[in-house]
Amino acid sequence: MVRRWKMNKSIVIVLFLLLAGILGVNRYVFSLLQPVDPSGKNADVLVQIAPNSNTAQVASLLEEQKLIRSAQIFRLYTRYHELDNQLKAGYYLMNGNMSTPEIISLLVRGATASKSFTIPEGYTLKQITDSLADKNFIREELFLELLAKGQFHYAFLKNLPQGSKRLEGYLFPETYNVSLDSTEKDIINVMLAGMDKQLRELKFEEQAKALNLSTRQALTIASMIEREAKKDGDRSLISSVIHNRLRLGMRLQIDATVEYALGGHREKIYYKDLEVDSPYNTYKYNGLPPGPIAAPGRQSLLAAVQPASTNYLYYVAKPDGSHAFATTLEGHNENKRKYLQ
């Protein structure tokens, strides 16, 4: 009996020691999964995970950057949870107050660090290029080459005339967030995708066809509306003037097209400017200009294919940015006397 008790006691002691060992190992492993710097006082670290990096390479890099406590535990954790083949390449912002599981989750989700830029409505390709170049988001020469010759697979880009103005009006004005390693082509593509989304949501091509217009012609109208209108309420009215003049064979005589032909914004258009010999000059040439003159926003896109039902043929800007509209030249001249003092 005493002997059996001694044996049972030994087994209990062994089991206790094993359990204590297991708990000790678990506690140790758990401690190695904790943040290197729980205080969170250190600045974020930008980490680049190169394409085709394996788990061991990622773990070593993070350990070198003092973002994880143990590369070995990182590898064991990803393998145990079957995540070792799901870590995504890219640039990431990390901090020492992140635990190893949090870092792994970030890499699995591909939540890369990003940069943002805003393209205002009515910007031209030149303005877009200058804005991105000023932020050092692009290499200007390569960006311009891609605008002219890059391959982008969107239905609305088929059969566009070649040249530097090829994508004028096709980059949708919006605020974009892109990954830090985005290329020039990626940046152009995200803006084209923005336009594609708008055209599909608005059923733009179908509405243009109902007006006997191609998508490019309707986009050209939208771009003129964008550059002319300062108030949203005027957009469909300006659109009606454009459509009415086209229907009657009148020259559009839109100042924004003259500005575009002259190469940029003018505080004032002089009579001599109206003589600039350019197919974009709608004072000199009938019909629509060869293509868009700026990037139209959603409201201008909508106005281009949904013009107001009016007989207006003229408009003049008021001091507050809105416009006065007229059906006759006499009415237009009266508006000019009233508002252009």
Buried (B, 14 or more C-beta within 10 A) or exposed (E): EEEEEEEEEEEEEEEEEEEEEEEEEEEEEEEBBEBBEEEEEEEEBEBBBEEEBEBEBBBBBBBEBEBBBBBEBBBBBBEEEEBBEBBBBBBBBBBBBBBBBBBBEBBBEBBBBBBEBEBBBBBBBBBBBEBBBEEEBBEEEEBBEBBBEBEBEEEBBEEBEEEEBBBBBBBBBBEBEBBBBBBBBEBBBBBBBBBBEBBEEBEBBEBBBEBEBEBBBBBBBBBBBBBBBEEEEBBBBBBBBBBBBBEEEEBBBBBBBBBBBBEEEEEEBEEEBBEBEBBBBBBBBEEBBBBBBBBBBBBBBBBBBBBBEBEBBBBBBBEEEBBBBBBEEEBBEBBBEEBEE
